[in-house]
Amino acid sequence: MTDTKFSAYRIHAHEDEFSAKLVTMQLDDLTAGDVVIEVAYSSINYKDALAATGRGKILRAPTLNGGIDMAGVVSQSSSPLFSQGDEVFSCAAGLSEFYDGGYAQIARLPANTLRKVPQGLSMRDTMAFGTAGITAAIAIQRMEENGQTKTNGPIVVTGASGGVGSFAVNMLSQTGYEVVASSGKEQTHEYLRQLGASDIIDRYSVGDKPPRPLEKGIWGGAVDTVGGDTLSWLNSTTKPWGNIACIGLASSIKLNTTVMPLILRGVSLLGINCMELPDSMLEHCWKRLATDLKPSQFDLIAPGSVSLEQLPSAFDAYMAGEVSGRTVVTIN
Ligand SMILES: NC(=O)c1ccc[n+]([C@@H]2O[C@H](COP(=O)([O-])OP(=O)(O)OC[C@H]3O[C@@H](n4cnc5c(N)ncnc54)[C@H](OP(=O)(O)O)[C@@H]3O)[C@@H](O)[C@H]2O)c1
């Protein structure tokens, strides 16, 4: 195994230097870990595209294999938690940030970055969800814990045709919420209706002019993957006691708003971070992904896959916001 050569998509991002390409590696080239995995699948998230195009500073080391998600079979383990043959996966646990990631035929990882594939899901399912799926589930869980009701009005999902957005639309609608999807791609309208959106609004009409501190309340709650002016607008248009799950920055990291909706309507702005979550919460959300939140339209959201060889040309479309749903990467 030590001498075995394997392929990996390796990113070098250090000061002004940047490169990302397929290379040949050996086990001892990988970052340290007590579990060696033959990788079966990975996936593409917005964060992977930021890392692979050099558009975002994701790596916390000069050179790492890309891929924040990974699923595969344990081939060696010196951890008591995992044995040879176990099907494991890792999502948003520091891969491609601190450790070599899932875009490689072999991964070597610390045991605390891994989980066993939950009952009711396959290795491919865990990667079809990936960081996007668990994040959508965490958002819904947090909103419900904070008193979100189905009778407060529709939940609007922004960046709706993206990975997180697609799951949020489908999961919310199948659990009984009325869902309105905000999307910038007209060609996704039929797709979003199939996922359960009762209405679709144009991304470009959302937050196109600065909202007043309190606009007419429209939304029972919101799942926002976009940030910027869209999030300002959501804050002004969410009804009393609605929750806004703040997830992403596809439009902007900026937030220009007022406290008025928070103090006069009791609106809650819930920060969602899929990393560093208490393990009990993560376990609960993965159980929900295998049961009540398992998308009725899973195949529609993650229909196909790309190979490791096809990966280098897949990222630009993510940066351009052109992709719908999820892309699984088939590694072995
Ligand atoms: N907080 C967390 O823990 C966490 C976890 C996962 C992801 N995220 C963040 O959530 C966001 C979505 O991630 P993802 O993996 O779902 O990404 P994705 O699959 O690339 O989807 C992003 C979607 O956002 C919309 N969009 C793209 N550019 C936009 C722009 N300039 N203005 C407004 N909308 C735009 C597009 O959807 P439409 O065409 O339908 O509008 C696009 O498909 C990213 O910012 C990501 O970093 C955060």
The ligand as an SDF file (V2000), in Angstrom:
LIG
                    3D

 48 52  0  0  0  0  0  0  0  0999 V2000
  -22.6730   28.0210    6.3200 N   0  0  0  0  0  0  0  0  0  0  0  0
  -22.2950   26.8180    5.9450 C   0  0  0  0  0  0  0  0  0  0  0  0
  -21.9380   25.9680    6.7650 O   0  0  0  0  0  0  0  0  0  0  0  0
  -22.3230   26.4860    4.4770 C   0  0  0  0  0  0  0  0  0  0  0  0
  -22.3660   25.1510    4.0410 C   0  0  0  0  0  0  0  0  0  0  0  0
  -22.5050   24.8910    2.6740 C   0  0  0  0  0  0  0  0  0  0  0  0
  -22.5610   25.9470    1.7640 C   0  0  0  0  0  0  0  0  0  0  0  0
  -22.4510   27.2150    2.2290 N   0  0  0  0  0  0  0  0  0  0  0  0
  -22.5440   28.3570    1.3050 C   0  0  0  0  0  0  0  0  0  0  0  0
  -23.8390   28.3360    0.7090 O   0  0  0  0  0  0  0  0  0  0  0  0
  -23.7740   28.8660   -0.6050 C   0  0  0  0  0  0  0  0  0  0  0  0
  -24.3690   27.8580   -1.5640 C   0  0  0  0  0  0  0  0  0  0  0  0
  -23.5500   26.6760   -1.5940 O   0  0  0  0  0  0  0  0  0  0  0  0
  -23.8360   25.5200   -2.6450 P   0  0  0  0  0  0  0  0  0  0  0  0
  -22.8250   24.4670   -2.4360 O   0  0  0  0  0  0  0  0  0  0  0  0
  -25.2880   25.2270   -2.6450 O   0  0  0  0  0  0  0  0  0  0  0  0
  -23.4660   26.3250   -3.9930 O   0  0  0  0  0  0  0  0  0  0  0  0
  -23.9590   26.0640   -5.5080 P   0  0  0  0  0  0  0  0  0  0  0  0
  -24.4240   24.6760   -5.6810 O   0  0  0  0  0  0  0  0  0  0  0  0
  -22.8560   26.5810   -6.3490 O   0  0  0  0  0  0  0  0  0  0  0  0
  -25.2410   27.0140   -5.6300 O   0  0  0  0  0  0  0  0  0  0  0  0
  -25.1610   28.4150   -5.5020 C   0  0  0  0  0  0  0  0  0  0  0  0
  -26.4000   29.0350   -6.1340 C   0  0  0  0  0  0  0  0  0  0  0  0
  -26.4600   30.4020   -5.7270 O   0  0  0  0  0  0  0  0  0  0  0  0
  -27.0640   31.1590   -6.7880 C   0  0  0  0  0  0  0  0  0  0  0  0
  -26.1060   32.1980   -7.1570 N   0  0  0  0  0  0  0  0  0  0  0  0
  -24.9510   32.0670   -7.8030 C   0  0  0  0  0  0  0  0  0  0  0  0
  -24.3480   33.2480   -7.9840 N   0  0  0  0  0  0  0  0  0  0  0  0
  -25.1590   34.1540   -7.4270 C   0  0  0  0  0  0  0  0  0  0  0  0
  -25.0900   35.5660   -7.3050 C   0  0  0  0  0  0  0  0  0  0  0  0
  -24.0730   36.2810   -7.7580 N   0  0  0  0  0  0  0  0  0  0  0  0
  -26.0960   36.1710   -6.6790 N   0  0  0  0  0  0  0  0  0  0  0  0
  -27.1100   35.4470   -6.1970 C   0  0  0  0  0  0  0  0  0  0  0  0
  -27.2230   34.1140   -6.2860 N   0  0  0  0  0  0  0  0  0  0  0  0
  -26.2460   33.4750   -6.9050 C   0  0  0  0  0  0  0  0  0  0  0  0
  -27.3300   30.2080   -7.9390 C   0  0  0  0  0  0  0  0  0  0  0  0
  -28.6650   29.7090   -7.7920 O   0  0  0  0  0  0  0  0  0  0  0  0
  -29.9250   30.3630   -8.5840 P   0  0  0  0  0  0  0  0  0  0  0  0
  -29.5160   30.5000  -10.0170 O   0  0  0  0  0  0  0  0  0  0  0  0
  -31.0250   29.3640   -8.3990 O   0  0  0  0  0  0  0  0  0  0  0  0
  -30.2000   31.6880   -7.9610 O   0  0  0  0  0  0  0  0  0  0  0  0
  -26.3570   29.0800   -7.6530 C   0  0  0  0  0  0  0  0  0  0  0  0
  -26.7530   27.8760   -8.2760 O   0  0  0  0  0  0  0  0  0  0  0  0
  -22.3040   29.1960   -0.8590 C   0  0  0  0  0  0  0  0  0  0  0  0
  -22.0790   30.5570   -0.5830 O   0  0  0  0  0  0  0  0  0  0  0  0
  -21.5700   28.3230    0.1360 C   0  0  0  0  0  0  0  0  0  0  0  0
  -20.3120   28.8440    0.4660 O   0  0  0  0  0  0  0  0  0  0  0  0
  -22.3370   27.5010    3.5490 C   0  0  0  0  0  0  0  0  0  0  0  0
  1  2  1  0
  2  3  2  0
  2  4  1  0
  4  5  1  0
  4 48  2  0
  5  6  2  0
  6  7  1  0
  7  8  2  0
  8  9  1  0
  8 48  1  0
  9 10  1  0
  9 46  1  0
 10 11  1  0
 11 12  1  0
 11 44  1  0
 12 13  1  0
 13 14  1  0
 14 15  2  0
 14 16  1  0
 14 17  1  0
 17 18  1  0
 18 19  2  0
 18 20  1  0
 18 21  1  0
 21 22  1  0
 22 23  1  0
 23 24  1  0
 23 42  1  0
 24 25  1  0
 25 26  1  0
 25 36  1  0
 26 27  1  0
 26 35  1  0
 27 28  2  0
 28 29  1  0
 29 30  1  0
 29 35  2  0
 30 31  1  0
 30 32  2  0
 32 33  1  0
 33 34  2  0
 34 35  1  0
 36 37  1  0
 36 42  1  0
 37 38  1  0
 38 39  2  0
 38 40  1  0
 38 41  1  0
 42 43  1  0
 44 45  1  0
 44 46  1  0
 46 47  1  0
M  CHG  2   8   1  16  -1
M  END
$$$$
